[in-house]
Amino acid sequence: RSGPEDLDGTYKVEVSPEDSIRALKERISEVISKRAIDAELIQLSFGPSEKLIGKRFYKDPLIDEEDTFVKQYSFLEWIERFPHWGLTVKMAAETPPPPGVAIKKAAASAEAMDPEKAVEEAYKTGELLRPEELPAPWGDKGLDVYKRDPLVRSIGDNPLPPNYGDSNPSSTRVKAGKAGWEASDVDHIPNVLD
């Protein structure tokens, strides 16, 4: 996805922990460009590992940026400690290809075949589902197929670390009547899958 060429540089934007990620992206859009960029086209990341903030790709249906807030991420705390750090803003990645398409193209290329023809043949034979038969973001079948049982929702979805409160987990300290450790209190960020 190509965007305006005048985006290079460093910009300052007022941010509140209560801001939604969508509001933050809209504010960034207004500041970085002479002409507003659709917030949907902006991808935010933070840190050396480029932790994504908000949607992972253009039109990612699994992240509701109106209901995801800055306070649910830790980047503001890090920027307060290290004021020379900042967010990275770039144009959002394209929506990934539908399931099976990339592997089909790679296999066709390895066999010296035309990848596009191989994918079209797979659609005809039913080996691959056509995009319109798939759930979002490729088709219009909705998000229900992504729903998970609440018991299997993963803490790994959360950008927040566990909060152990005032206790300090230790393998050498055992409290009477307890297992030697205290369970962490993990804030869970709402996800459309839950």
C-alpha positions in Angstrom: 0.0 0.0 0.0 1.5 3.3 -0.9 0.9 6.5 1.0 1.9 10.1 1.0 5.5 10.7 0.5 5.6 13.6 3.1 5.4 11.3 6.1 9.1 11.0 7.0 10.2 12.7 10.2 9.4 12.9 13.9 6.1 14.3 15.1 4.7 15.0 18.6 1.1 14.0 19.4 -0.8 14.5 22.6 -1.9 11.1 24.0 -4.1 10.2 26.9 -4.4 6.7 28.5 -8.2 7.1 28.0 -7.8 7.6 24.2 -9.0 4.7 22.0 -6.5 3.4 19.5 -8.7 4.7 16.7 -8.7 8.2 18.2 -4.9 8.1 18.5 -4.5 7.0 14.9 -6.9 9.8 13.8 -4.8 12.4 15.7 -1.6 11.0 14.3 -3.1 11.2 10.8 -4.0 14.9 11.3 -0.5 15.7 12.5 1.7 13.8 10.0 0.0 14.7 6.8 -1.1 17.9 5.0 -4.0 15.9 3.8 -5.7 13.5 6.3 -4.9 9.8 5.9 -7.6 7.3 6.7 -6.8 6.0 10.2 -7.5 2.5 8.9 -4.4 2.8 6.7 -2.1 3.5 9.6 -0.3 0.8 11.5 1.3 1.6 14.9 4.1 -0.2 16.6 6.4 0.3 19.6 9.7 -0.9 20.8 12.6 -2.9 19.4 10.4 -5.9 18.7 7.9 -3.6 16.9 4.9 -4.7 19.1 1.8 -3.8 17.0 -0.7 -1.5 18.6 -4.2 -2.1 17.3 -4.9 -3.8 14.0 -2.3 -6.1 12.6 -3.2 -5.4 8.9 -5.6 -3.3 6.8 -9.2 -4.1 7.7 -8.2 -6.6 10.4 -11.6 -7.7 11.7 -10.4 -9.1 15.0 -9.3 -5.9 16.6 -11.9 -3.2 17.5 -9.8 -0.1 17.8 -12.8 1.9 19.1 -12.9 -0.5 22.2 -9.1 -0.8 22.6 -7.5 1.9 24.6 -4.0 3.3 25.0 -4.1 2.4 28.7 -4.3 -1.3 27.8 -0.7 -1.0 26.4 2.5 -0.2 28.2 4.1 2.1 25.7 3.2 5.4 27.5 5.0 4.2 30.7 8.1 3.4 28.6 8.0 6.7 26.8 7.8 8.5 30.2 10.9 6.7 31.3 12.7 7.2 28.0 11.4 10.4 26.3 13.5 9.9 23.2 11.6 6.7 22.4 8.4 6.9 20.3 5.8 5.0 18.3 6.6 3.9 14.8 3.9 4.9 12.3 3.7 3.3 8.8 1.2 2.3 6.3 -0.8 -0.7 7.3 0.2 -4.1 5.8 -2.1 -5.5 3.1 -4.7 -8.0 4.2 -2.9 -11.4 4.0 -4.0 -13.8 1.2 -6.8 -16.2 1.9 -5.9 -19.5 3.6 -4.1 -21.9 1.3 -3.4 -19.4 -1.4 0.2 -18.5 -0.5 1.2 -22.2 -0.1 -0.5 -23.1 -3.4 1.4 -20.3 -5.2 4.7 -21.3 -3.6 4.1 -25.0 -4.6 3.2 -24.0 -8.2 6.4 -21.8 -8.4 8.5 -24.6 -7.2 7.0 -26.8 -9.9 7.6 -24.1 -12.6 3.9 -23.6 -13.0 1.9 -20.4 -13.2 0.9 -19.6 -9.6 -2.2 -17.7 -10.5 -3.4 -20.6 -12.7 -2.7 -23.1 -9.9 -4.8 -21.1 -7.5 -7.7 -20.7 -10.0 -7.6 -24.5 -10.6 -7.7 -25.1 -6.9 -10.8 -22.9 -6.6 -12.4 -24.8 -9.5 -11.7 -28.2 -7.9 -12.8 -27.1 -4.4 -9.3 -27.6 -3.0 -9.4 -24.0 -1.9 -12.4 -22.0 -0.7 -13.1 -18.9 -2.8 -12.7 -15.7 -0.8 -16.4 -15.0 -0.9 -17.0 -18.3 1.0 -14.6 -17.3 3.8 -15.1 -15.3 6.9 -13.8 -11.8 7.3 -11.4 -10.3 6.2 -11.6 -12.1 2.9 -15.4 -12.8 2.6 -18.6 -11.9 4.2 -19.3 -14.9 6.4 -18.8 -12.9 9.6 -16.6 -13.5 12.6 -18.5 -16.3 14.3 -16.1 -19.0 13.0 -13.4 -17.2 15.0 -15.2 -17.3 18.3 -13.5 -19.2 21.1 -14.7 -20.9 24.2 -13.9 -18.5 27.2 -12.0 -21.4 28.8 -9.5 -21.5 25.9 -8.9 -17.8 25.5 -5.1 -17.2 25.6 -3.3 -14.8 27.9 -0.8 -14.6 25.0 -3.4 -12.3 23.3 -2.7 -9.7 25.9 -0.1 -7.0 25.4 0.0 -6.5 29.2 2.3 -8.5 31.5 1.0 -10.3 34.5 0.6 -8.2 37.6 1.8 -9.9 40.8 0.8 -7.0 43.0 3.1 -6.4 46.0 4.2 -10.1 46.2 7.4 -11.2 44.7 7.2 -14.7 43.3 10.1 -16.8 44.5 11.0 -20.4 44.3 12.7 -20.2 47.7 10.0 -18.4 49.8 7.0 -20.5 50.9 4.1 -19.1 52.8 2.4 -21.3 55.3 -0.6 -23.1 53.9 0.1 -22.0 50.3 1.8 -23.5 47.3 4.8 -21.2 47.5 3.5 -18.8 44.9 0.6 -16.5 44.3 -1.4 -16.4 41.2 -0.9 -13.4 39.0 -3.7 -10.9 38.3 -3.8 -10.7 34.5 -5.8 -7.9 32.9 -7.5 -9.3 29.8 -8.0 -7.0 26.8 -11.3 -7.7 25.2 -11.1 -9.5 21.9 -13.8 -10.0 19.3 -13.0 -13.7 19.6 -14.1 -13.9 23.2 
